[in-house]
């Protein structure tokens, strides 16, 4: 395990789940490719599963390798999602027979040309793009949001072409009813299996939904979608398949479901054990000055004088590159916000509201947007004062979630067009974010010459997390 960790390879719930999705797609692809005397639509479905397997393997790499080089997983996801969708549309054209041969071939060639062109443009742009780590998603990515949006738009176009063509074919196809019904089920299954994970993927990148929740939906959707599509295929196809192959397929699905559920609980417990172990190591370092070999630094922050000092620093930290070092000046706002939260949480006096107001007066300028929001909450609060503390802490959590999601979205804006795109984005933020948006606008006005990286860090200081 240490050998894997040395090369930034970690097997966790995220990597295990994506491995299941990958292996499942490859298994069903092999199952269809091994059918003798395949019909054209069988070959189309087999290619769909094959390309889906490579697509999911990109997720597997991003979840397993925690190194900037893992950003190249986007070449797999962008490179193989288009072929997967192309051949699923081809399957719809060809099942149960090719009704419009010319249109089918035209779509095949045009979609391939567009897909390859987009992959080439994406590759060209990302070769010079910077790497960034998505903390909410736990993966490395390129700082290339504009081309990523273009890629995403075409993916959605390719996805919605499938039901559009499918519905037209259902209306036009007048032969056996069982094939029409099967085609309806194919389209519904495909849409349910792609829309939910696609939507949650965006939300998980923003931090509105946990990556674990997204991954569960992704794996379950993929497994259910591939299983239903394959079972439908087995029961409707005229290609020869064995009874044993059907038994093996059903058994594999059951096994994958059990493994996913088992991994959710066992690996979740492991992560909790990991957190508990690290907390114990920190307590030993503070109380007994026993420092774990894995501990890199221990920092003390003086709230009264706004100064920090190192209690412990591992020797090799000084030898690390500037990119690996942490500029603690950038995270003072986090420490002060946490201190404010804990003071409010721990105070139990009868003058609770007055205490909150006094503490708000002591906060720094970085807390100005939070301060305005909290004052508005207190001004409009009309419930029994007995519930004020509980409701205020819940409001803190709500504010923290709001700023967390909004900052993630701001951080995704490309550095090249950051200032102009940010101004446009601030016009679309929720009403609750308006105090923070005003602070950011004022910050942009005062720092006309600052680069995007510096601006992002300054913005972060004003919307740093408010949490215990």
C-alpha positions in Angstrom: 0.0 0.0 0.0 2.9 2.4 0.8 4.2 1.7 -2.7 0.9 2.8 -4.3 0.8 5.8 -2.0 4.3 6.7 -3.1 3.0 7.1 -6.6 -0.2 8.9 -5.5 -2.4 5.9 -6.2 -5.2 5.4 -3.7 -8.0 2.8 -3.8 -11.1 4.2 -2.2 -14.8 4.1 -2.6 -14.7 6.5 -5.6 -12.2 4.3 -7.5 -13.9 1.1 -6.6 -17.3 2.2 -7.8 -15.9 3.5 -11.2 -14.0 0.2 -11.6 -17.3 -1.7 -11.3 -18.9 0.5 -13.9 -15.9 0.0 -16.2 -15.7 -3.8 -15.8 -19.5 -4.1 -16.3 -19.4 -2.3 -19.6 -16.5 -4.3 -20.9 -18.1 -7.6 -19.8 -21.3 -6.9 -21.8 -19.3 -5.7 -24.7 -17.4 -9.0 -24.8 -20.6 -10.9 -24.4 -22.1 -9.3 -27.5 -18.9 -9.5 -29.6 -18.7 -13.2 -28.9 -22.1 -13.9 -30.5 -21.6 -15.6 -33.8 -23.2 -14.3 -37.0 -24.1 -11.0 -35.3 -26.7 -8.7 -36.8 -25.7 -5.1 -37.6 -27.6 -3.8 -34.5 -25.9 -6.3 -32.3 -22.5 -5.0 -33.5 -23.7 -1.4 -32.9 -24.7 -2.2 -29.3 -21.4 -4.1 -28.7 -19.4 -1.1 -29.8 -21.5 1.2 -27.6 -20.6 -0.9 -24.5 -17.0 -1.1 -25.6 -16.6 2.7 -25.9 -18.6 3.2 -22.6 -16.0 1.0 -20.9 -13.2 3.2 -22.0 -15.2 6.3 -21.0 -15.8 5.0 -17.5 -12.1 4.0 -17.3 -11.3 7.7 -17.4 -13.4 8.2 -14.3 -11.6 5.3 -12.7 -8.2 6.8 -13.4 -9.2 10.2 -12.0 -10.6 8.7 -8.8 -7.5 6.5 -8.3 -4.5 8.7 -9.2 -4.0 11.9 -7.2 -1.4 13.6 -9.4 -1.7 16.4 -12.0 -1.0 13.9 -14.7 -4.4 12.3 -13.9 -6.0 15.3 -15.6 -5.3 13.5 -18.8 -8.3 11.2 -17.9 -10.3 13.9 -19.7 -8.9 12.7 -23.0 -10.5 9.3 -22.3 -13.8 10.7 -21.2 -14.0 13.3 -24.1 -12.5 10.8 -26.6 -14.8 7.9 -26.0 -18.2 9.5 -24.9 -18.9 10.6 -28.5 -18.3 7.1 -30.1 -20.4 5.5 -27.4 -23.3 7.9 -28.2 -22.7 7.6 -32.0 -23.1 3.8 -31.9 -26.1 3.9 -29.6 -27.8 6.1 -32.2 -26.6 3.6 -34.8 -28.2 0.8 -32.8 -31.5 2.7 -32.9 -31.2 3.2 -36.7 -30.4 -0.5 -37.2 -32.9 -2.1 -34.8 -34.7 -4.2 -35.8 -33.8 -3.3 -39.4 -32.2 -0.3 -41.2 -35.2 1.7 -42.3 -33.3 4.7 -43.6 -29.8 3.5 -44.9 -28.7 6.9 -46.3 -29.7 8.9 -43.3 -28.1 6.3 -41.0 -24.7 6.5 -42.9 -24.9 10.3 -43.0 -25.4 10.5 -39.2 -22.5 8.0 -38.7 -20.0 10.0 -40.8 -21.1 13.5 -39.6 -21.1 12.6 -36.0 -17.7 10.9 -36.3 -16.3 14.0 -38.0 -17.7 16.4 -35.3 -16.5 14.1 -32.5 -13.0 13.8 -33.8 -12.8 17.5 -34.5 -13.9 18.3 -30.9 -11.4 15.9 -29.5 -8.6 17.4 -31.6 -9.5 21.0 -30.5 -9.8 19.8 -26.9 -6.4 18.1 -27.1 -4.8 21.2 -28.7 -6.2 23.6 -26.0 -5.5 21.4 -23.0 -1.8 20.8 -24.0 -1.1 24.4 -22.9 -3.8 24.6 -20.2 -2.8 24.6 -16.5 -3.8 21.8 -14.1 -6.2 22.4 -11.2 -7.4 20.1 -8.4 -11.2 20.0 -7.9 -11.4 19.6 -4.1 -15.2 19.0 -4.1 -14.9 16.3 -6.8 -11.5 14.9 -5.6 -9.9 14.8 -9.0 -7.4 16.7 -11.2 -8.6 18.6 -14.2 -7.5 21.1 -16.8 -8.2 24.8 -16.5 -10.1 24.8 -19.8 -13.7 25.6 -18.9 -14.7 27.1 -22.3 -13.8 24.1 -24.4 -15.2 21.9 -21.7 -18.6 23.6 -22.0 -18.5 23.3 -25.8 -17.8 19.6 -25.4 -20.6 19.2 -22.8 -23.1 21.0 -25.1 -22.3 18.5 -28.0 -22.6 15.6 -25.6 -26.1 16.7 -24.6 -26.9 17.2 -28.3 -25.7 13.6 -29.1 -27.8 12.3 -26.1 -31.0 13.9 -27.2 -30.6 12.8 -30.8 -31.2 9.3 -29.6 -34.8 9.7 -28.3 -35.6 12.1 -31.2 -34.6 9.6 -33.9 -36.1 6.8 -31.8 -39.5 8.4 -31.5 -39.6 9.1 -35.2 -38.7 5.5 -35.9 -41.4 4.3 -33.4 -44.0 6.3 -35.2 -42.9 5.3 -38.7 -42.2 1.6 -38.0 -45.4 -0.3 -38.7 -44.3 -3.9 -38.6 -44.1 -6.2 -35.5 -45.4 -4.5 -32.3 -42.8 -6.2 -30.1 -40.0 -4.4 -31.8 -41.7 -1.1 -31.4 -42.2 -1.8 -27.7 -38.6 -2.9 -27.3 -37.4 0.3 -29.0 -39.6 2.4 -26.5 -38.0 0.6 -23.6 -34.5 1.0 -25.0 -34.9 4.8 -25.3 -36.5 5.2 -21.9 -33.7 3.1 -20.3 -31.0 5.0 -22.0 -32.4 8.4 -21.0 -32.9 7.4 -17.4 -29.3 6.0 -17.3 -27.7 9.1 -18.7 -29.7 12.2 -17.5 -29.5 11.6 -13.8 -25.7 11.0 -13.6 -25.1 13.9 -16.0 -27.0 16.3 -13.9 -25.5 15.1 -10.6 -22.0 15.3 -12.1 -22.4 19.1 -12.5 -23.9 19.4 -9.0 -21.0 17.4 -7.5 -18.4 19.6 -9.2 -20.1 22.6 -7.6 -20.2 20.9 -4.2 -24.1 21.0 -4.1 -24.1 17.2 -4.0 -21.4 15.0 -2.5 -19.1 13.1 -4.9 -20.1 9.9 -3.1 -23.8 10.5 -3.9 -23.0 11.2 -7.5 -20.8 8.1 -7.8 -23.6 5.9 -6.3 -26.1 7.2 -8.8 -23.5 6.8 -11.6 -22.7 3.2 -10.8 -26.3 2.1 -10.2 -27.5 3.9 -13.3 -24.8 2.3 -15.4 -25.3 -1.2 -14.1 -29.1 -0.9 -14.3 -29.0 0.6 -17.8 -26.6 -1.9 -19.2 -28.4 -4.8 -17.6 -31.9 -3.8 -18.8 -30.6 -3.0 -22.3 -28.9 -6.4 -22.5 -31.8 -8.3 -21.1 -34.1 -6.6 -23.6 -31.7 -7.4 -26.3 -31.4 -11.1 -25.2 -35.2 -11.5 -25.2 -35.9 -9.7 -28.4 -33.0 -10.5 -30.7 -33.0 -13.1 -33.4 -29.3 -13.6 -32.9 -28.5 -17.0 -31.2 -27.6 -16.7 -27.5 -27.2 -19.5 -25.0 -29.2 -19.9 -21.9 -26.0 -20.1 -19.9 -24.9 -16.7 -21.1 -28.2 -15.3 -19.8 -27.7 -16.9 -16.4 -24.1 -15.5 -16.2 -25.3 -12.0 -17.1 -28.0 -11.9 -14.5 -25.6 -13.4 -11.8 -23.0 -10.7 -12.6 -25.5 -7.9 -12.2 -26.5 -9.2 -8.8 -22.8 -9.6 -7.8 -22.0 -6.0 -8.9 -25.0 -4.6 -6.9 -23.8 -6.5 -3.8 -20.2 -5.4 -4.2 -21.3 -1.7 -4.6 -23.4 -1.9 -1.4 -20.6 -3.7 0.5 -18.0 -1.1 -0.7 -20.3 1.8 0.4 -20.4 0.6 4.0 -16.9 -1.0 4.4 -14.9 1.7 2.7 -17.1 4.4 4.4 -16.1 2.9 7.7 -12.4 2.9 6.6 -12.6 6.6 5.8 -14.0 7.3 9.3 -11.3 5.2 10.9 -8.7 7.2 8.9 -10.2 10.5 10.1 -10.2 9.3 13.7 -6.6 8.2 13.5 -5.5 11.5 12.2 -7.3 13.4 15.0 -5.6 11.2 17.5 -2.2 12.0 16.0 -2.9 15.7 16.1 -4.0 15.5 19.8 -0.7 13.7 20.6 1.3 16.3 18.8 -0.4 19.2 20.6 -0.5 17.7 24.1 2.6 15.4 24.2 4.6 16.8 21.2 4.7 13.3 19.7 4.8 13.9 15.9 3.7 11.3 13.5 6.2 10.7 10.6 3.3 11.5 8.2 2.7 14.9 9.8 4.2 17.7 7.6 3.4 20.8 9.8 1.6 22.0 12.8 0.5 25.6 13.0 -0.7 27.8 15.8 -2.7 31.0 15.2 -3.0 33.8 17.6 -6.4 35.4 17.2 -5.7 38.5 19.3 -2.6 39.5 17.4 -3.6 37.9 14.0 -0.3 36.1 13.9 0.6 32.4 13.2 3.6 30.4 14.2 5.0 27.0 13.4 4.9 24.5 16.3 6.4 21.7 14.1 7.7 21.5 10.5 9.0 18.3 8.9 12.5 18.8 7.5 11.7 17.7 3.9 9.0 20.4 3.7 11.7 23.0 3.2 13.0 21.0 0.3 9.6 20.7 -1.5 8.8 22.9 -4.5 6.9 26.2 -4.2 3.9 24.5 -5.7 3.8 22.0 -2.9 4.1 24.6 -0.1 1.2 26.2 1.5 0.9 30.0 1.8 -0.8 30.2 5.2 -1.5 33.9 4.8 -4.2 32.9 2.3 -6.1 30.8 4.9 -6.2 33.2 7.9 -9.8 34.0 7.0 -10.7 30.3 7.4 -9.2 30.2 10.9 -11.0 33.4 12.0 -14.3 32.3 10.6 -14.0 29.0 12.5 -13.1 30.8 15.7 -16.3 33.0 15.3 -18.4 29.9 14.7 -17.1 28.1 17.8 -17.5 31.2 20.0 -21.2 31.5 19.0 -21.7 27.7 19.3 -20.1 27.5 22.8 -21.8 30.6 24.3 -24.9 29.8 26.5 -25.5 33.1 28.3 -29.0 34.7 28.5 -27.8 37.7 26.5 -27.1 35.5 23.4 -28.2 38.1 20.8 -26.1 40.9 22.4 -23.1 38.5 22.5 -23.5 37.8 18.8 -23.6 41.5 18.0 -20.5 42.2 20.1 -18.6 39.4 18.3 -19.7 40.6 14.9 -18.2 44.1 15.8 -14.9 42.3 16.5 -14.7 40.5 13.1 -12.3 41.6 10.4 -13.1 43.3 7.1 -13.0 39.8 5.4 -16.1 38.9 7.3 -18.1 41.9 6.0 -20.5 39.9 3.7 -21.2 37.3 6.4 -21.7 40.1 8.9 -24.3 41.8 6.7 -26.1 38.5 6.2 -26.1 37.6 9.9 -27.4 41.1 10.9 -30.2 40.8 8.4 -31.1 37.4 9.9 -31.1 38.8 13.4 -33.2 41.8 12.3 -35.9 39.7 10.7 -35.9 37.0 13.4 -39.4 36.9 15.0 -39.4 33.6 16.8 -39.0 32.8 20.5 -35.4 33.9 21.6 -35.0 30.4 23.1 -34.6 29.0 19.6 -32.3 31.8 18.3 -29.0 29.9 18.9 -30.1 26.8 17.1 -31.7 28.7 14.2 -28.6 30.9 13.9 -26.2 27.9 13.7 -28.5 26.4 11.1 -28.3 29.7 9.2 -24.5 29.6 9.5 -24.5 26.1 7.9 -26.8 27.4 5.1 -24.5 30.3 4.4 -21.5 28.0 4.4 -23.2 25.8 1.8 -24.1 28.8 -0.3 -20.6 30.3 -0.3 -19.0 26.9 -0.8 -21.0 26.2 -4.0 -20.7 29.7 -5.4 -16.9 29.8 -4.8 -16.5 26.5 -6.6 -18.4 27.8 -9.5 -16.3 31.0 -9.5 -13.1 29.0 -9.3 -14.1 27.1 -12.4 -14.2 30.2 -14.5 -11.3 30.3 -17.0 -8.3 32.5 -16.0 -8.1 33.9 -19.5 -11.5 35.5 -19.4 -12.0 35.5 -15.6 -12.9 39.2 -15.0 -15.5 39.6 -17.7 -17.1 36.2 -17.1 -17.2 36.7 -13.4 -19.1 40.0 -13.8 -21.6 38.2 -16.0 -21.9 35.3 -13.5 -22.5 37.5 -10.5 -25.7 38.8 -12.2 -27.1 35.2 -12.1 -26.3 34.3 -8.5 -29.0 33.7 -5.9 -30.5 36.6 -4.0 -29.0 35.3 -0.7 -25.5 35.7 -2.2 -26.0 39.4 -3.0 -23.9 40.7 0.0 -21.0 38.5 -1.2 -21.6 39.5 -4.8 -21.4 43.2 -3.9 -18.1 42.6 -2.0 -16.7 40.8 -5.1 -17.7 43.6 -7.4 -16.1 46.2 -5.2 -13.0 43.9 -5.1 -12.8 43.8 -8.9 -13.1 47.6 -9.0 -10.3 48.2 -6.6 -7.9 45.6 -8.2 -8.1 46.4 -11.9 -4.6 45.1 -12.7 -4.6 41.8 -10.7 -4.4 38.5 -12.5 -7.1 35.8 -12.2 -5.1 33.7 -9.8 -4.7 36.6 -7.4 -8.3 37.7 -7.7 -9.6 34.2 -7.0 -7.5 34.0 -3.8 -8.7 37.5 -2.7 -12.3 36.5 -3.4 -11.8 33.3 -1.3 -10.8 35.3 1.7 -14.2 37.1 1.7 -16.2 33.9 1.3 -14.0 31.5 3.2 -16.0 28.7 4.9 -18.0 29.5 8.1 -17.9 26.1 9.8 -16.8 24.5 13.1 
